[in-house]
Amino acid sequence: QVHKLCQASAERILDDFHPNLMIAIGGGGYVPARILRSFLKRPGSPNIPIQAIGLSLYESLGTDEVEEPGTKVTRTQWLDLSSLEMANLIGKNVLIVDEVDDTRTTLEYAVRELQKDVDVAASKLGRLSEKTNFTIFVLHNKDKPKKGHLPTDIIGEGKYLAAQTVGDVWINYPWEATDIDEHDRLANAQK
């Protein structure tokens, strides 16, 4: 299902977003970003590079496998601001990939902090005239009120794509399963 959602979204991403690079939000954005890369490859063009950032909002309740949204985004991995990574974002079309837009808090944090860091790098390098465009792809958007907010140039200008909008339900992705056979059995039972 995840593979097919990425495949179905790839053409629109290529046509509307024209990404030069992807930033996967870990851990949920890693797998969709890698699958997308295969579908975004155009003959004669190199693969779109994937960078990774680690952000965590969810916390275990300690009573079962289900986690609940926390109140604070924790940065567990970030781009190296002293290297070429930030300079490589200046003037590019950057596709931010995550698995789910639940509260939107993590996506808001990622866009805001990446934009700040790009602005600092552009200023230091004298490249202020080069605009970096951020776009977002998620596998699932939960249809519910959001705590976080995205800039109007993303939401209002079609720079946000959810492969599927679902109700406010818990989604157990295969990369989260501790028993993949049971995961597959339950997934097949829902079809």
C-alpha positions in Angstrom: 0.0 0.0 0.0 2.8 2.4 0.9 4.6 1.6 -2.3 1.4 2.2 -4.4 0.7 5.5 -2.6 4.2 6.8 -3.5 3.9 5.6 -7.1 0.5 7.3 -7.5 1.9 10.6 -6.2 5.2 10.7 -8.1 4.0 12.2 -11.3 2.3 15.1 -9.5 5.4 15.7 -7.4 7.6 15.8 -10.5 5.2 18.0 -12.5 4.2 20.4 -9.7 7.2 20.4 -7.3 10.2 19.7 -9.5 12.3 18.6 -6.5 16.1 18.8 -6.6 16.5 17.1 -3.3 14.5 15.4 -0.6 14.7 15.7 3.1 13.2 12.7 4.9 12.0 13.3 8.5 13.1 10.3 10.5 12.0 7.7 11.2 8.7 7.6 9.3 9.9 9.6 6.3 12.8 7.4 5.4 11.0 4.6 3.7 8.6 6.7 1.6 11.5 9.0 0.5 13.4 6.0 -0.7 10.4 4.5 -2.5 9.7 7.9 -4.1 13.2 8.3 -5.3 12.7 5.3 -7.6 9.5 6.8 -9.1 11.0 10.3 -9.4 14.0 9.1 -11.5 13.8 10.4 -15.0 15.9 8.7 -17.8 19.2 10.4 -18.2 18.9 12.3 -14.9 20.6 11.4 -11.7 18.7 10.2 -8.7 17.3 12.9 -6.4 19.5 13.0 -3.3 18.0 12.3 0.1 19.1 14.1 3.2 17.7 13.1 6.6 16.7 15.0 9.7 15.5 13.4 12.9 12.5 14.9 14.7 10.4 13.3 17.4 7.1 14.3 18.7 5.6 11.0 19.7 6.1 9.5 23.1 5.4 6.0 24.4 2.7 5.8 27.1 4.4 2.8 28.5 1.2 0.7 28.6 1.2 -0.7 25.1 2.6 -0.2 21.6 0.6 2.9 20.8 2.3 6.2 21.2 0.6 9.6 21.7 1.6 12.9 20.3 3.8 14.8 22.7 4.0 18.5 23.3 7.5 19.3 22.1 9.4 18.5 19.0 12.8 17.0 19.8 15.6 17.4 17.2 17.5 14.1 17.1 19.4 14.6 13.9 20.0 17.7 11.8 21.9 18.8 8.7 25.5 20.0 9.4 25.3 23.7 9.2 29.1 24.0 8.9 29.3 21.8 5.8 28.1 22.1 2.2 24.7 20.6 3.2 23.0 24.0 3.9 24.6 25.6 0.9 23.2 22.8 -1.3 19.7 23.8 -0.2 20.0 27.4 -1.3 17.9 28.1 -4.5 16.7 24.6 -4.7 13.3 22.9 -4.7 13.3 20.8 -1.5 10.7 18.1 -0.9 10.2 17.3 2.8 8.9 13.8 3.2 7.1 12.3 6.2 4.7 9.4 6.7 1.8 11.2 8.4 0.5 14.6 9.1 -1.2 14.1 12.4 -0.9 17.3 14.5 1.3 19.1 11.9 3.6 20.1 14.7 6.6 18.2 13.3 6.1 19.6 9.8 5.8 23.1 11.1 9.0 22.8 13.0 10.9 21.2 10.1 9.9 24.0 7.6 10.5 26.8 10.0 13.9 25.6 11.2 15.1 24.6 7.7 14.1 28.0 6.3 16.0 29.7 9.2 19.1 27.7 8.5 18.9 28.3 4.7 18.5 32.0 5.3 21.6 32.1 7.5 23.6 30.1 5.0 22.4 32.3 2.1 23.3 35.5 4.0 26.8 34.2 4.9 27.4 33.2 1.3 25.9 36.3 -0.3 23.2 34.3 -2.1 20.1 36.1 -0.8 18.6 36.4 -4.2 18.3 32.7 -4.6 14.9 31.4 -3.3 14.6 28.0 -1.7 11.2 26.4 -2.2 10.0 24.0 0.3 7.2 21.5 -0.6 5.8 18.6 1.5 4.7 15.1 0.8 3.1 12.8 3.3 1.6 9.4 2.8 -1.4 10.2 5.1 -3.0 13.4 6.3 -5.3 12.9 9.3 -8.5 14.9 8.8 -8.6 16.7 12.1 -7.8 20.1 13.5 -4.0 20.7 13.5 -1.9 22.2 16.3 0.9 23.2 13.9 0.6 25.6 11.0 2.4 25.7 7.7 3.3 28.9 5.7 0.6 30.1 3.3 3.1 29.7 0.4 3.0 26.0 1.1 -0.6 25.3 2.0 -2.1 28.1 -0.2 -0.1 27.5 -3.3 -0.4 23.7 -3.7 3.0 22.8 -2.3 1.5 20.2 0.1 0.5 16.8 -1.1 -1.0 14.0 1.0 -1.3 10.7 -0.9 -4.4 9.9 1.1 -6.5 11.7 3.7 -7.8 9.5 6.4 -9.8 9.9 9.6 -8.2 10.4 13.0 -7.1 6.8 13.3 -3.8 5.2 14.5 -1.8 4.0 11.5 0.7 1.2 12.1 3.2 1.3 9.3 5.1 -1.9 8.3 8.4 -0.4 9.5 7.0 0.0 13.0 5.8 -3.6 13.2 7.6 -6.0 15.6 5.8 -8.9 14.0 5.5 -8.3 10.3 3.4 -11.5 9.7 0.8 -10.3 12.2 1.0 -6.8 10.7 0.3 -8.2 7.2 -2.5 -10.4 8.5 -4.2 -7.4 10.1 -3.6 -5.2 7.1 -5.1 -7.8 4.7 -8.1 -8.2 7.0 -8.9 -4.5 6.6 -9.0 -4.6 2.8 
